[in-house]
Amino acid sequence: MNYENVLISPVLSEKSNELREQGKYVFKVDPRASKIEIKEAVRKLFDVKVVDCTVMNMGGKMKRVRGRPGLTSSWKKAIVRLAPGETIKVFEGV
């Protein structure tokens, strides 16, 4: 799996903004990616030292469209902790 295909998008929410202050960054990742592949992708794409990676599968939510029940897609989320003093410039707006 290519490193460009492992990370799908950053997750931008209030909770992820609070985690960023602790040196943790949240990404939506490919469901087939392992922790090691995610660490390597972040390390190579952003040139930072990754200390830890936590992965969780997010289940789809029930939604209603025109009165009929449906389900949103399930996805995989990774929280990546960087070494102290390391930041990802894309998130900082620089």
NUMAR-134955 format. One line per 3 residues: their letters; for each residue x, y, z of N, C-alpha, C, O, CB. Coordinates in pm, whole numbers, plus 50000, padded with zeros to 5 digits. Each point is the difference from the previous one (the first is absolute). Glycine has a CB too. Layout:
# residues N
a = X/Y/Z/X/Y/Z/X/Y/Z/X/Y/Z/X/Y/Z; ...
END
This chain:
# residues 94
mny = 50085/49881/50000/49915/50119/50000/50089/50124/50000/50093/50011/50080/49722/49865/50043; 50157/50218/49787/50077/50125/49993/49972/50087/50121/49890/49997/50056/50106/49993/49694; 50104/50087/50291/49984/50088/50116/49897/50109/49974/49932/50046/50092/50304/49908/49972
env = 49752/50088/49810/49902/50104/49966/49858/49949/50014/49908/50079/50022/50258/50023/49823; 49814/49767/50141/49866/49942/50005/49957/49960/50140/49883/49971/50023/50152/49950/49747; 50058/50076/50325/49967/49957/50137/49918/50108/50069/49895/49970/50058/50315/49892/49954
lis = 49835/50263/49985/49930/50111/50064/49898/50057/49903/50035/50043/49891/50166/50011/50253; 49672/49946/49896/49894/50051/49913/49980/50148/50024/50002/50079/49905/49887/49696/50095; 50091/50265/50125/49980/50142/50031/50021/50024/50149/49989/49907/50080/49848/50115/49728
pvl = 50193/50102/50230/50006/50031/50142/49858/50013/50056/49907/50035/49927/50315/50082/50043; 49763/49856/50159/49871/50017/50066/50007/50132/50075/50082/50017/50091/49878/49730/49931; 49954/50347/49940/50000/50133/50062/49873/50014/50083/49891/50017/49946/50246/50082/49864
sek = 49879/49895/50321/49888/50015/50092/50053/50066/50127/50120/50022/50014/49759/49774/49890; 50031/50234/50188/50042/50062/50126/50092/49907/50078/50101/50044/50055/49686/50085/49952; 50178/49745/49997/50081/49905/50075/50138/49983/49936/50101/49991/50071/49690/49891/50001
sne = 50216/50113/49795/50129/49985/49935/50086/50126/50018/50122/49991/50005/49774/49853/49828; 50040/50273/50176/50075/50123/50027/50059/49998/50140/50112/50047/50020/49738/50078/49823; 50078/49822/50254/50053/49989/50136/50114/49898/50005/50098/50021/50071/49676/50041/50022
lre = 50213/49829/49833/50105/49899/49997/50127/50054/49934/50110/49961/50037/49715/49861/49954; 50159/50268/49912/50115/50058/49931/50089/50078/50096/50122/50004/49982/49741/50010/49809; 50079/50046/50311/50078/50072/50100/50087/49905/50082/50100/50042/50059/49721/50133/49952
qgk = 50141/49697/49994/50077/49898/50071/50099/49929/49908/50068/49906/50043/49739/50064/50112; 50201/50072/49721/50092/49938/49904/49941/49879/49932/50074/49916/49948/50110/50165/50190; 49681/49907/49860/49933/49888/49936/49920/50052/49881/49933/50103/50008/50054/49771/50211
yvf = 50022/50054/49669/49931/50039/49878/49908/49887/49956/50035/49882/50012/50159/50265/49920; 49687/49889/50018/49897/49902/49967/49982/49996/49848/49987/50103/49935/49896/49935/50288; 50116/49839/49721/49985/49981/49857/49893/49895/49972/49980/49907/50078/50260/50157/49887
kvd = 49691/49952/49922/49916/49895/49946/50091/49919/49909/50065/50055/49912/49716/50084/50100; 50225/49729/50010/50096/49917/49928/49929/49888/49925/49882/49973/50021/50292/50080/50151; 49901/49882/49740/49949/49887/49924/49966/49886/50097/50080/49969/50088/50057/50098/49709
pra = 49747/49871/50189/49960/49893/50093/50094/49880/50001/50002/49925/50098/49767/50149/49868; 50308/49906/49928/50092/49886/49994/50137/50031/50058/50083/49910/50012/49796/50014/49788; 50148/50202/50237/50132/50041/50048/50025/49953/50143/49909/50000/50083/50081/50200/49766
ski = 50134/49758/50177/50039/49959/50135/50065/50118/50072/50028/50103/49940/50003/49658/49983; 49993/50221/50207/50064/50106/50079/50138/50034/49945/50037/50118/49994/49836/49806/50208; 50202/49976/49759/50136/50021/49949/49996/50079/49870/50081/50091/49980/49996/49696/50129
eik = 49830/50180/49802/49987/50073/49874/49959/50145/50024/50048/50090/49931/49891/49696/49953; 49974/50237/50213/49956/50137/50031/50116/50081/50055/50019/50115/49960/49748/49802/50086; 50311/50024/50046/50116/50070/50055/50100/50038/49891/50049/50113/49996/49920/49761/50218
eav = 50060/50032/49697/50095/50025/49892/49948/50107/49904/50077/50084/49954/50004/49679/50065; 49790/50235/49952/49942/50099/49910/50012/50140/50058/50038/50093/49930/49803/49734/49983; 50127/50189/50215/50009/50132/50065/50146/50044/50005/50031/50117/49975/49762/49836/50163
rkl = 50297/49954/49894/50142/50034/50011/50056/50045/49865/50074/50098/49994/49950/49736/50193; 49941/50095/49706/50055/50035/49868/49933/50123/49938/50068/50082/49939/49984/49677/50029; 49816/50254/50047/49930/50111/49936/50025/50134/50069/50009/50103/49933/49819/49735/49995
fdv = 50182/50162/50206/50012/50126/50073/50138/50020/50061/50025/50105/50061/49733/49881/49986; 50333/49917/49939/50137/50008/50050/50003/50031/50150/50065/50096/50043/50009/49981/49730; 49857/49842/50306/49995/50014/50145/50028/49864/50064/49994/49897/49933/49839/50294/50050
kvv = 50199/49810/50146/50024/49875/50073/49872/49959/50071/49948/50075/50083/50298/49982/49947; 49704/49825/49938/49876/49948/50059/50035/49912/50118/50082/49909/49989/49800/50100/49787; 50054/50018/50340/50025/49922/50121/49897/49889/50014/50036/49887/50034/50064/50315/50075
dct = 49773/49828/49866/49894/49904/50027/49887/50017/49899/49983/50107/49942/50077/49891/50302; 49864/49896/49736/49885/50004/49909/49887/49918/50061/50018/49884/50034/50132/50143/49764; 49735/50035/50215/49880/49932/50048/49899/49995/49886/49975/50101/49934/50066/49976/50306
vmn = 49902/49806/49737/49909/49981/49887/49866/49952/50052/49994/49917/50091/50198/50030/49754; 49700/50105/50098/49866/49955/50037/49909/49999/49878/50011/50084/49911/50022/50007/50321; 49878/49811/49766/49901/49990/49893/49873/50072/50045/49943/49968/50104/50154/49811/49814
mgg = 49860/50317/50003/49882/50078/50030/49883/49941/49921/50003/49995/49877/50135/50216/50169; 49761/49744/50026/49884/49941/49935/49912/50104/49936/50000/50116/50041/50008/49700/50123; 49917/50144/49735/49908/50091/49934/49883/50037/50092/49967/49925/50091/50099/49977/49688
kmk = 49874/50211/50196/49888/50047/50082/49869/49985/49923/49996/50010/49877/50156/50152/50242; 49742/49816/49955/49868/49992/49940/49954/50141/49962/50008/50093/50080/49936/49698/50055; 50007/50223/49743/49947/50127/49950/49869/49973/49929/49973/49886/49959/50258/50212/50019
rvr = 49689/50004/50006/49875/49988/49926/50005/50095/49881/50037/50117/50013/49835/49819/50197; 50091/50011/49674/49992/50081/49879/49861/49979/49942/49965/49889/49961/50285/50093/49994; 49672/50124/50040/49862/49996/49950/49917/49896/50075/49916/49932/49941/50166/50141/49834
grp = 49942/49916/50355/49922/49911/50082/50046/49856/50002/49948/49919/50076/49868/50229/49878; 50282/49820/49964/50049/49862/49995/50131/49990/50077/50086/50087/49986/49803/49876/49790; 50128/49933/50305/50125/49986/50076/50116/49960/49909/49983/49928/49901/49883/50009/50301
glt = 50251/50110/49836/50121/49967/49926/50118/49998/50095/49984/50021/50120/49922/50080/49669; 50211/49875/50159/50119/49990/50081/50114/50071/49930/50023/49978/49881/49899/49803/50217; 50151/50305/49974/50118/50064/49943/50114/49898/49997/49994/49898/50068/49932/50331/50016
ssw = 50175/49799/49839/50112/49908/49984/50084/49992/50126/50017/50099/50071/49986/49950/49685; 50049/49832/50272/50096/49982/50108/50136/50046/49951/50026/49999/49880/49842/49806/50217; 50220/50237/49996/50133/50048/49963/50100/49974/50111/49961/49965/50112/49936/50210/49743
kka = 50229/49842/50115/50106/49971/50096/50071/50130/50035/50034/50080/49913/49995/49685/49995; 49993/50255/50224/50062/50123/50049/50131/49964/50069/50008/49900/50071/49766/50212/49957; 50329/49972/49950/50129/49979/50065/50039/50128/50074/49992/50110/49944/50078/49722/49879
ivr = 49973/50152/50302/50053/50112/50079/50150/49976/50012/50044/49901/50059/49736/50134/50072; 50299/50057/49813/50144/49985/49994/50063/50098/50097/49973/50120/49996/50016/49806/49762; 50096/50022/50332/50070/50086/50097/50143/50021/49952/50071/49904/49969/49784/50012/50223
lap = 50186/50210/49803/50133/50035/49954/50094/50021/50118/49956/50017/50114/49946/50088/49681; 50227/49895/50176/50101/50025/50102/49985/50144/50050/49954/50086/49926/50204/49746/49968; 49881/50194/50232/49989/50137/50053/50078/50100/49914/50115/49975/49961/49859/49930/50270
get = 49961/50207/49740/50062/50103/49918/49971/49986/49851/50027/50093/49924/50149/49920/50246; 49772/49875/49787/49966/49978/49859/49859/50048/49971/49910/49981/50082/50245/49821/49910; 49825/50262/49893/49867/50042/49956/49987/49973/49850/50100/49988/49929/49889/50190/50253
ikv = 49888/49815/49773/49971/49989/49857/49956/50139/49954/49898/50051/50046/50035/49699/49969; 50143/50311/49896/49979/50139/49960/49867/50021/49930/49944/50109/50008/50301/49916/49972; 49703/49875/49953/49873/50013/49927/49887/50032/50097/49911/50079/49968/50171/49760/49856
feg = 49920/50100/50294/49896/50023/50099/50016/50136/50068/49901/50058/50045/50085/49696/49991; 50135/50297/49972/50025/50124/50071/49967/50122/49915/49995/50111/50052/50182/49772/50077; 49800/50097/49741/49964/50112/49913/50120/50077/49949/49985/50113/49953/49804/49903/50171
v = 50330/49924/49884/50122/50067/49955/50036/49949/49863/50100/50043/49942/49980/49986/50294
END
